Amino acid sequence: MAKPIEATPVLEGSDALAFFAEMEKNEKASEEERKRIKADADIIRSMLTFAF
């Protein structure tokens, strides 16, 4: 039998501030990177042989 999933702890104080600061500085993927990722995903999808 599977073990129950425990609740995720809530970030508080300096941990929460550090988390939001890190999220603010993350940059979005460039158009070139998005095209490369989509092309790679299309290749992987073409290799799948099972029906959804």
C-alpha positions in Angstrom: 0.0 0.0 0.0 1.3 3.5 -0.8 2.4 5.8 1.9 0.3 9.0 2.4 1.7 12.2 1.0 2.6 14.6 3.8 1.7 18.3 3.7 4.2 20.7 2.1 5.6 23.1 4.7 4.7 26.8 4.2 7.6 29.2 3.6 7.9 31.9 6.2 10.1 34.8 6.9 13.5 35.1 5.2 12.9 31.8 3.3 9.7 33.3 1.7 11.5 36.5 0.8 14.5 34.6 -0.7 12.0 32.4 -2.7 10.2 35.4 -4.2 13.5 37.2 -4.9 14.7 34.1 -6.9 11.4 34.0 -8.8 11.7 37.7 -9.8 15.1 37.2 -11.4 14.2 34.2 -13.5 14.0 35.1 -17.1 11.6 33.8 -19.7 12.9 31.5 -22.4 13.9 33.3 -25.6 11.9 32.6 -28.8 14.8 30.6 -30.2 14.9 28.4 -27.1 11.1 27.9 -27.2 11.3 26.8 -30.9 14.2 24.3 -30.0 12.2 22.8 -27.1 9.1 22.5 -29.3 11.1 20.8 -32.1 12.6 18.4 -29.6 9.2 17.6 -28.1 7.8 16.9 -31.6 10.6 14.4 -32.2 9.9 12.6 -28.9 6.1 12.6 -29.7 6.9 11.0 -33.1 8.7 8.2 -31.4 5.8 7.3 -29.2 3.8 4.3 -30.5 1.0 4.0 -28.0 -2.4 5.6 -28.3 -3.5 8.2 -25.8 
